[in-house]
Amino acid sequence: MTDRPENFTEWYTSERFNVGVRRRRTREGVLRGLGMVSILLAVTMLVTLFGSIFYQARTAFVQTQIGLEVALPAAEFDGGTQAGADAIKDVNFRGLVADALYASLGGRPDSRGARREMLALISADASFQLMERVIEEPSLIGQQSRFWLPASDDMHNIVQGVVDRDVTEDDRRTSDAQINWIERLEDQGMVRSAFAWDLLLRNDSRDPEVAGIFAGVVGSALMLTVTLVVSLPLGVAAAVYLEEFAPKNWFTRLIDVNIRNLAAVPSIVFGLLALAVFIRVFGMPRSSPLVGGLALSLLTLPTMIIAARAAIAAVPPSLRTAAMELGASKMQTVSKVVLPNALPGILTGTIISMAEALGETAPLLMIGMVAFVADAPSSFLDPAAPLPVQIYTWSTSPERAFAAKTAAAIIVLLLFLFLMNAAAIYLRDRVQKKW
Amino acid sequence: METTLEKPETAPDRAAAGHETKMECSEVNVFYGDFHAIRDATLNVHAREVLALMGPSGCGKTTFLRCLNRMNDAIENSRVTGRILLDGQDIYAPAIDPVHIRTRVGMVAQAPNPFPKSVYDNIAFGPRLHGFVKGRAEMDQLVEHSLRRAGLWDEVKDKLDERGTDLSGGQQQRLCIARAIANDPEVLLMDEPVSSLDPNAAAIIEDLITELSEDYSIVLITHSMEQTRRVADRTAFFYLGEIAEIGITQDVFDNPRDPRTVDFIRGAFG
């Protein structure tokens, strides 16, 4: 300071001043560069992650189908063309499908081994799908029509190019004969790739070609309903009390610190707590959306309370004073002024913690929601496997086609999370215009 | 309201013309914890007068004002002693509901604080709370009356559905005055109502204060000597929690008796 030249112009053009300016600019440049590099890194990782998931999932969104001319002779059906659903269920559709397949591949093979190999082209679920079609449309009985039925997962992988058909027979699960047959069918134009509606509309299955996430989505929805119904009113009530009514003393500070700590507790601990309390003590059914939802409520409550408190605290104190000065009681002030103005913030917090709960897996494993569930739960007490748990079980399945299925289910889960976060951002933007 | 007192033309005339007492404060003391914020304040608020409270910052003007509608109750650790009567009734009596007092003693804050609701809903807030009016038509009438009284009707009659927070600062402050009037109070407390407004908007509010004093007792905190001279019938000087001097505005300004008032006035002008 003291050895600064008297004349300002002299100082601002002096070498010492310029050295200082240059050093400052260099430092700013380095900081900016570091920031850009880290953002670039983050973007690269994100692109890699999404890229690999989408690449993995690409074959799960299509279903390879084989077209078969299936004859449904009226004589096979008890009651003929007027057969009821129960009668249709008694029919040997497996045999009908097999006959149609033999016919299109030049006749029934003589050896049992060859017959079994040929039948392995078609999904084990194909005959059930055919049965469902006939129950839906009984007028098909007595006719021969073309049905597009799902190919087996091994054939799906061959057709979609997941498995290279040029490697030697020892290195793949499919035999040369099977590849030969599928190529004959391809030449006949009897192999097609359709959008895999089964992925979205069917329940879980041991056969990856027809396994779907519908039951998982329903399970997750039921569970989140329980979570929302429990944690939203409790969370808002706790936040209102702590923010507006509670005296500020050591006890409420203790509660405050504990809520913040609970928000940082590993989620599996809440699973253990749910197992010990809800299942052991209260005897609620295991694996049910009710227990799952309650476990997730434990998890989301701290986050909800913190978010709701922040939203309530953000309501300008001048509005509270204004309401009081107009003769509103404390309760009226809270219900007529504070809560309506805090609502968008509270809802944002709710949506974000619901999204958090949707993606949660660990606590659900503790309460037995990890079983294979073939039917969508129809009540809060039925066993359910929510979406993230289904992703977990699929990822550990040995069939190769499940790898793609896992990625596809992850995409669906991400889509739900994306939608929920978008809703939260929309609400947040709305509140910002307010005051 | 029922008296037939003629309204004199100028402020000093009015003050001299005799008065009835609206609020009576005797030996009011306010403590915030150990801090003694107001010491033995004794003063009366007359019916249909403008009483200005002046004094340096932190001298207790706002604290005293908040005693008059029991808004100090909301502050933790605060304690009020002494007697404050509204029409002869002790507003700190145990049987009195502070909420009821606040409908009779309205308040307008320093910075405009309309609710982020429509202009209409801002005015209707108090009446709806207390169930003063029945039916939409009656409410429409009350909203119009209150806005007219605050001199805002012509400016907002076409945008009653717009947010009160979207109005200009001066309009917002008049909206807050209209909102207070809608409760049909007897006394209006104003804490530096124009300090956040530009000179034009401030002048409009000043005129409004003079006009409103035909119906209401108004207690006004202000830092502007000119404003006090223009609108206040009487002026009380606060100094470190005590009332240094109180009297008819012109007298107090021209012949201050208390040395602290003398200093304050000299400081403000010099």
Interface residues (C-beta under 8 A of the other chain):
Chain A: P247 K248 P316 S318 L319 T321 A322 A323 M324 E325 L326 G327 A328 S329 Q332 K336 V337 N341 K434 W435
Chain B: N69 M71 A74 E76 V99 H100 R102 T103 G106 M107 A109 A111 N113 P114 F115 P116 F125 G126 L129 H130 T165 C176 R179 A180 N183
